[in-house]
Amino acid sequence: MLKITLLILSIFDKIYQRKIIKKFLEIFDDNLDIVFDVGAHEGEFIKLILNNFNVKTIYSFEPSEKNFQILNKNIKKIRSDKNEIFLNNFALGEKEEEKKFKQMKESSSSTLNNINTKSNYFKRKNFFLNISPNTKFFEEISIKIKDGASFLAKEKIEHIDLLKIDTEGHEYFVIKGFKENLNKVKIIFFEHHYDQMLLKNYTFSDIHNYLINNNFKKYAKFKMPFRKTFEYIYENKKYN
């Protein structure tokens, strides 16, 4: 059942990804200078973006050591002389700190947030993924978190074409961590969960208002297949 479920999801996700790329192509030409992939998991977004754009430099951030090892292997297979890909085994957030991270059995759902195991979404997800209720859903590990503003200063990065954030309920803090340097970002692409599985202490309105107050405007909104999750593109108005 698990293999069938994942196969169906992958088919619908590929169709969905075409919609995302189509929107990106409205904004960018075929060339991207700098891309940040925050919450890189196993390199899915890196592969997608390299298959559709000529990218000069990618900075990826994945705090899970388990995911990072797979990410490193996957990127070795697709590296070329045409681009530079820097893999960072830490998270981005609002400030530099160490926190407990939940490495989920279904690794793409790993999160810094607490999990509401009584939520209907959590129960449905585990049913379709064939995860037994008696299974230990996650193990807690310590991870390092750095803020985007400090990273940009250290690496002397003056602009980011595309900032992608997929951090399972930590997106707001990643954005805030760039502080005044958020104005160096042209496009922010992030997800937001509306299910009750992830216990967040912020809402979508908090993200939206923060971005509006920092000179961004909403460009596009997408409903992810079979999930109570939306993805958003926000554009920095100074690049219009």
PEZISUL-V165759 format. One record per pair of residues at least 12 apart in sequence whose C-alpha atoms are under 10 Angstrom apart, sorted by the first residue. I is the first residue (numbers start at 1). J is the second residue. Records with the same first field share a line. If there is no record, write none. Layout:
I = J  J
//
This chain:
1 = 127  128  129  130
2 = 126  127  128  129  130  131
3 = 129  130
4 = 128  129
5 = 128  129  130
6 = 128  129
9 = 225  226
10 = 225
12 = 224  225  226
13 = 224  225  226
14 = 48
15 = 225
16 = 222  223  224  225
17 = 45  48  224
18 = 48  52
19 = 222
20 = 189  220  221  222  231  232  233
21 = 48  49  52  53
22 = 52
23 = 219  220  233
24 = 49  52  53  162  187  189  220  233
25 = 52  53
27 = 186  187  219  235  240
28 = 53  161  162  187
29 = 53  54
30 = 52  53  54  55
31 = 52  53  54  55  56  161
32 = 49  50  53  54  55  56  57  58  160  161  162
33 = 54  55  56  57  58  83  159  160  161  162
34 = 55  56  57  58  59  84  85  157  158  159  160  161  162  163  185
35 = 49  55  56  57  58  59  60  85  159  160  161  162  163  164  185  187
36 = 57  58  59  60  61  86  160  161  162  163  164  165  185  188
37 = 58  59  60  61  62  87  162  163  164  165  166  189
38 = 59  60  61  62  63  88  90  91  92  93  163  164  165  166  167  171  174  190
39 = 60  61  62  63  64  67  90  91  92  108  110  111  164  165  166  167  168  170  171
40 = 59  60  61  62  63  64  67  68  71  87  88  89  91  108  164  165  166  167
41 = 60  61  62  63  64  66  67  68  69  70  71  107  108  109  110  166  167
42 = 62  66  67  68  69  70  71  72  73  74  75  107  108
43 = 60  62  67  68  70  71  72  73  74  75  87
44 = 71  74  75
45 = 60  164  166
46 = 58  59  60  71  74  75  78  85
47 = 74  75  78
50 = 78  79  83
54 = 82  83
55 = 82  83  84  85
56 = 81  82  83  84  85
57 = 82  83  84  85  86  160
58 = 83  84  85  86  87  160  162
59 = 84  85  86  87  88  163
60 = 85  86  87  88  89  90  91  164
61 = 86  87  88  89  90  91  92  145  165  167
62 = 87  88  89  90  91  92  143  167
63 = 88  89  90  91  92  101  103  110  111  141  142  143  144  145
64 = 89  90  91  101  102  103  107  110  111  141  142  143  144
65 = 89  90  103  141  142  143
66 = 103  107
67 = 89  103  107  108  110
68 = 87  88  89  90
69 = 89
71 = 87  89
72 = 86  87  88  89
75 = 87
89 = 143  144  145
90 = 143  144  145  146
91 = 112  143  144  145  146  147  148  167  170  174
92 = 144  145  146  147  148  149  151  165  167  170  171  173  174  175  176  177  178
93 = 144  145  146  147  148  149  167  170  171  172  173  174  175  176  177  178
94 = 145  146  147  148  149  170  171  172  173  174  175  176  177  178  179
95 = 145  146  147  148  149  150  173  174  176  177  178
96 = 144  145  146  147  148  150  177
97 = 143  144  145  146  147
98 = 142  143  144  145  146
99 = 112  140  141  142  143  144  145
100 = 112  113  139  140  141  142  143  144
101 = 113  114  138  139  140  141  142  143  144
102 = 114  115  137  138  139  140  141  142  143
103 = 137  138  139  140  141
104 = 136  137  138  139  140
105 = 126  131  135  136  137  138  139
106 = 125  126  129  131  137  138
107 = 138
108 = 166  167  168
109 = 138  166  167  168  169  198
110 = 138  139  140  167  168  169
111 = 138  140  167  168  169  170  198
112 = 140  141  143  167  168  169  170  198  199  200
113 = 167  168  169  170  197  198  199  200  201
114 = 169  197  198  199  200
115 = 137  138  196  197  198  199  200
116 = 195  196  197  198  199
117 = 133  137  196  197  198
118 = 196  197
119 = 195  196  197  198
120 = 195  196  197
121 = 195  196  197  198  227  228
122 = 195  196  197  198
123 = 197
125 = 197  226  227
145 = 174
146 = 174  177
147 = 173  174  175  176  177  178  179
148 = 173  174  175  176  177  178  179  181  182
149 = 175  176  177  178  179  180  181  182
150 = 177  178  179  181
151 = 177  178
152 = 178  181  184
153 = 181
157 = 181  184
158 = 181  183  184  185
159 = 181  182  183  184  185  186
160 = 181  182  183  184  185  186  187  188
161 = 184  185  186  187  188
162 = 185  186  187  188  189  233  235
163 = 175  182  185  186  187  188  189  190  233  234
164 = 187  188  189  190  191  232  233
165 = 188  189  190  191  192  231
166 = 189  190  191  192  231
167 = 190  191  192
168 = 191  192  193  198  200
169 = 191  192  193  194  197  198  199  200  201  202  203
170 = 191  192  198  200  201  202
171 = 190  191  192  202  204  207
172 = 190  191  192  200  201  202  203  204  206  207  208  210  211
173 = 202  207
175 = 188  190  207  210  211
176 = 207  210  211
179 = 214
180 = 214
182 = 211  214  215  216  236
183 = 214  215  216  236  237  238  239
184 = 236  238  239
185 = 216  235  236  238  239
186 = 216  234  235  236  237  238  239  240
187 = 216  217  218  219  233  234  235  236  237  239
188 = 211  216  218  219  232  233  234  235  236
189 = 219  220  221  231  232  233  234  235
190 = 221  230  231  232  233  234
191 = 204  221  222  223  224  229  230  231  232  233
192 = 204  207  228  229  230  231  232
193 = 227  228  229  230  231
194 = 227  228  229  230
195 = 227  228  229
196 = 228
208 = 232  234
211 = 234  235  236
212 = 234  235  236  237
214 = 236  237
215 = 234  235  236  237  238
216 = 233  234  235  236  237  238  239
217 = 233  234  235  236  237
218 = 232  233  234  235  236  237
219 = 232  233  234  235  236
220 = 232  233  234  235
221 = 233  234
//
